[in-house]
Amino acid sequence: MLFLIIVLVGSVTVYIYYLKEKKEQLDAIKRGFCPRCRKKSIELIDQRSGGCSGPKILSFECGECGYHNSFSVENGGGCGSGSCR
């Protein structure tokens, strides 16, 4: 039982750390910098959405160092805003 608790706590801790790293990377991209090489060479290469509601999947790539990552962000519009009519 103790082993399962240790594994559960460890898993939650690692997941929280992972989410913190993803947030820091997305914040750097929002400022226009590549999170890896810190140059202004990051580009949005793909954007997918499930429609009016739900998250958007944004994929970014750096032309300098080859960094590539995808992020799931909340869709700002919504069906009531008139953006999907």
Residue pairs with C-beta under 8 A, 6 or more apart in sequence:
22 69
22 71
24 35
25 35
25 69
25 71
26 71
26 73
28 34
28 35
28 38
29 35
29 42
29 60
29 71
32 40
32 42
33 39
33 40
33 42
34 40
34 41
34 42
34 62
34 64
34 65
34 67
35 67
35 69
36 62
36 65
36 67
37 62
37 64
37 65
37 67
39 62
39 64
39 65
41 62
41 63
41 64
41 65
42 60
42 61
42 62
42 67
43 60
43 61
43 62
43 63
44 58
44 59
44 60
45 59
45 60
45 61
46 57
46 58
46 59
46 70
47 56
47 57
47 58
47 59
48 56
48 57
49 56
49 57
49 75
50 56
50 75
51 84
52 75
52 77
52 78
52 79
52 83
52 84
53 75
53 78
53 79
54 75
55 72
55 73
55 74
55 75
56 72
56 73
56 74
56 75
57 70
57 71
57 72
58 70
58 71
58 72
58 73
59 68
59 69
59 70
59 71
60 67
60 68
60 69
60 70
60 71
61 67
61 68
62 68
77 83
77 84
